[in-house]
Amino acid sequence: MIYLDKFYCFFQKTLKDLYTESKERENLFFLLTTHIFKCDKTTILLRLSQKEKINFLIYDKLIKKLWELKKNRPIQYVIGHSYFLGIKFIVNEKVFIPRPETEELVYWILQDHKVYNHDNKNPVQVFDIGTGSGCISITLKKKKPEIVHIYAIDFDTEALDIARKNAKLHNVKISFKNVDILKDIMSIPASKNYVNIIVSNPPYVKLSEKKLLHPNIVQYEPYQALFVPDEDPLIFYKKISFWIQKKLTGIIYVYFEINQFIYLDIINFLRKKGFLNIEIKKDFQGFFRMVRAVYYTK
């Protein structure tokens, strides 16, 4: 007979070399078991203390998922979902796993615009460029339903399929656009007479920094959502800024997640392009990971 506490010990032992911190292994254990048993952490703790038996079918599921973790597959892909500002999102290897730093970026937008009550003369439209799972655009729409239009843009049709599923899951209306930012950014629609909010967590890790990433990121997360060439690490910021200046009108609020190692380059680039009120912010780890700026069209 198989017992949950025995599986817990086996789980810890199996992942000890891969995840050296016991707290991290515990977190993985509870994420997996609450998913498989469809219950909360308190229930799992109770079942552990009672040395509850596990039926064979459940044990088989747990073992299969454990082997996936042993192969470095991120827990979010193993269980098929992740959480972003408390909201559940479907994820797989076609989309980048939502990160706490991006939560902070979205929270910054919500804080900046919570006092605004735009009337019909100044409705708000948001452009989420490089949407991936759709976590940014969907969260903004759920938290601020008064936003008139949100355009979620990505070049990968399979990523957009996941984002559409997440929008349907949360019953929000988002306009999804399949656009290759590097080749065809000017095709993104731009209506006049709106207050514009541009938010993007584009690829920004230089190829030379690949060795700094955790193996499960490099092995499983989409390459195209992560890396940029060393010789032009600002390539996505350049394309987005060019589009802003050529296609948008009125006041444009810009929020970028950035590479902490080249934050000064990004600030200098935005300044040279005429962006104003540039502010950089540290994430919860103390790294400069997000920037806000404003652009006024003439």
Disulfide bonds with the S-S distance in Angstrom:
none
